[in-house]
């Protein structure tokens, strides 16, 4: 796609199929004439305006590369979120069972040595779950931005 603008009205973008060529510039001039006929051109062009005065608009490669990097990073952030979500789900039940068992330590009720040993052995699972859950919560916050970046990239594909 070739894109052109006018020096007098850079906000006007004329898009035509193909690469920059005399034929593409003539098509852009046809679009320009339509805008003038419809009264949609904010600039009064002097007589003698030609297709050679159209300025080709080239998309910045760095912007595209930057957008692609942002999409790649967004996908990585979402992938990390998915992995952490699975880890949280896998360890939740065991950790919650240990957490419930801890409550017995705060009562005056007698506790067997076997129960204390089972609780102590469960601390590792509880710690792992708590750490993964914290990382998951943090990743969710970052993933919100990632989702917005992907939505923006996907929205442009829908148009």
C-alpha positions as CSV (number, residue, x, y, z in Angstrom):
1,X,0.0,0.0,0.0
2,X,1.2,3.4,-0.9
3,X,0.3,6.3,1.4
4,X,0.5,10.0,0.5
5,X,-0.2,13.3,2.3
6,X,-0.2,16.9,1.3
7,X,2.4,19.4,2.6
8,X,-0.5,21.8,3.4
9,X,-2.6,19.2,5.2
10,X,-0.4,16.4,6.7
11,X,-3.4,15.0,8.6
12,X,-4.9,13.9,5.3
13,X,-3.7,10.4,4.3
14,X,-4.5,9.1,0.9
15,X,-4.0,5.3,0.6
16,X,-3.8,3.4,-2.6
17,X,-2.9,-0.1,-3.5
18,X,0.5,-0.9,-4.8
19,X,3.9,0.7,-4.4
20,X,4.8,4.3,-5.0
21,X,4.5,4.9,-8.8
22,X,3.0,7.4,-11.2
23,X,-0.1,5.3,-11.4
24,X,-0.4,5.2,-7.6
25,X,0.0,8.9,-7.4
26,X,-2.7,9.4,-10.0
27,X,-5.1,7.3,-7.9
28,X,-4.2,9.4,-4.9
29,X,-4.9,12.5,-7.0
30,X,-8.3,11.0,-7.8
31,X,-9.0,10.6,-4.1
32,X,-7.8,14.1,-3.5
33,X,-10.2,15.5,-6.1
34,X,-13.1,13.6,-4.5
35,X,-12.2,15.1,-1.2
36,X,-12.1,18.6,-2.8
37,X,-15.5,18.0,-4.6
38,X,-17.1,16.9,-1.3
39,X,-15.7,19.9,0.5
40,X,-13.8,17.6,3.0
41,X,-10.4,19.1,2.2
42,X,-9.5,21.7,4.9
43,X,-6.9,23.3,2.6
44,X,-7.5,25.5,-0.5
45,X,-5.1,24.2,-3.0
46,X,-3.7,26.6,-5.5
47,X,-4.0,25.9,-9.2
48,X,-1.3,23.7,-10.6
49,X,-1.1,21.2,-7.8
50,X,0.3,18.0,-9.2
51,X,0.7,14.4,-8.1
52,X,4.5,15.1,-7.8
53,X,3.8,17.4,-4.9
54,X,2.2,14.5,-2.9
55,X,4.5,13.4,-0.1
56,X,4.8,9.6,0.3
57,X,4.2,8.5,3.9
58,X,6.5,5.7,4.9
59,X,5.8,3.7,8.0
60,X,8.7,3.7,10.4
61,X,10.4,0.3,10.6
62,X,11.4,1.0,14.2
63,X,7.7,1.5,15.2
64,X,6.8,-1.8,13.7
65,X,9.7,-3.6,15.3
66,X,8.8,-1.9,18.6
67,X,5.2,-3.0,18.3
68,X,6.3,-6.6,17.4
69,X,8.6,-6.6,20.5
70,X,5.7,-5.4,22.6
71,X,3.5,-8.2,21.3
72,X,6.2,-10.8,21.9
73,X,6.8,-9.6,25.4
74,X,3.0,-9.5,26.0
75,X,2.7,-13.2,24.9
76,X,5.6,-14.1,27.3
77,X,3.9,-12.3,30.2
78,X,0.7,-14.1,29.5
79,X,2.5,-17.5,29.2
80,X,4.1,-16.9,32.5
81,X,0.7,-16.1,34.0
82,X,-0.7,-19.3,32.7
83,X,2.2,-21.3,34.1
84,X,1.8,-19.7,37.5
85,X,-1.9,-20.2,37.5
86,X,-1.4,-24.0,37.0
87,X,1.2,-24.1,39.8
88,X,-1.2,-22.2,42.2
89,X,-4.0,-24.6,41.3
90,X,-1.9,-27.7,41.7
91,X,-0.6,-26.7,45.2
92,X,-3.7,-25.0,46.6
93,X,-5.4,-28.0,48.1
94,X,-2.4,-29.4,50.0
95,X,-1.4,-25.9,51.2
96,X,-4.9,-25.2,52.5
97,X,-5.0,-28.5,54.3
98,X,-1.7,-27.6,56.0
99,X,-3.0,-24.1,56.8
100,X,-6.1,-25.6,58.5
101,X,-3.9,-28.0,60.5
102,X,-1.9,-25.1,61.8
103,X,-4.9,-23.8,63.7
104,X,-4.5,-26.7,66.1
105,X,-1.2,-25.2,67.3
106,X,-3.1,-22.2,68.7
107,X,-5.5,-24.2,70.9
108,X,-5.0,-25.7,74.3
109,X,-6.0,-29.1,72.8
110,X,-3.4,-31.9,73.0
111,X,-1.6,-32.7,69.7
112,X,0.2,-35.9,68.9
113,X,3.8,-36.0,67.8
114,X,2.7,-37.5,64.5
115,X,0.3,-34.5,63.8
116,X,3.1,-32.0,64.6
117,X,5.5,-33.9,62.3
118,X,2.8,-33.9,59.5
119,X,2.3,-30.1,60.0
120,X,6.1,-29.5,59.9
121,X,6.4,-31.5,56.7
122,X,3.5,-29.5,55.2
123,X,5.3,-26.2,55.8
124,X,7.3,-26.6,52.6
125,X,4.1,-27.0,50.6
126,X,2.5,-24.1,52.3
127,X,5.6,-21.9,51.7
128,X,5.8,-22.9,48.0
129,X,2.1,-22.2,47.5
130,X,2.3,-18.8,49.2
131,X,5.3,-17.8,47.1
132,X,3.8,-19.0,43.9
133,X,0.5,-17.3,44.8
134,X,2.3,-14.0,45.4
135,X,4.1,-14.3,42.0
136,X,0.8,-15.2,40.4
137,X,-0.9,-12.1,41.8
138,X,2.0,-9.9,40.6
139,X,1.9,-11.6,37.2
140,X,-1.8,-10.9,36.9
141,X,-1.2,-7.2,37.3
142,X,1.4,-7.2,34.6
143,X,-0.7,-9.4,32.4
144,X,-3.5,-6.8,32.3
145,X,-1.2,-4.5,30.3
146,X,-0.1,-7.4,28.1
147,X,-3.7,-8.2,27.4
148,X,-4.3,-4.6,26.3
149,X,-1.3,-4.6,24.0
150,X,-2.5,-7.8,22.4
151,X,-6.1,-6.5,22.1
152,X,-4.8,-3.5,20.3
153,X,-2.7,-5.6,17.9
154,X,-5.6,-7.9,17.3
155,X,-8.1,-5.1,16.8
156,X,-6.0,-3.7,14.0
157,X,-6.2,-7.2,12.3
158,X,-10.0,-7.1,12.6
159,X,-10.3,-3.8,10.6
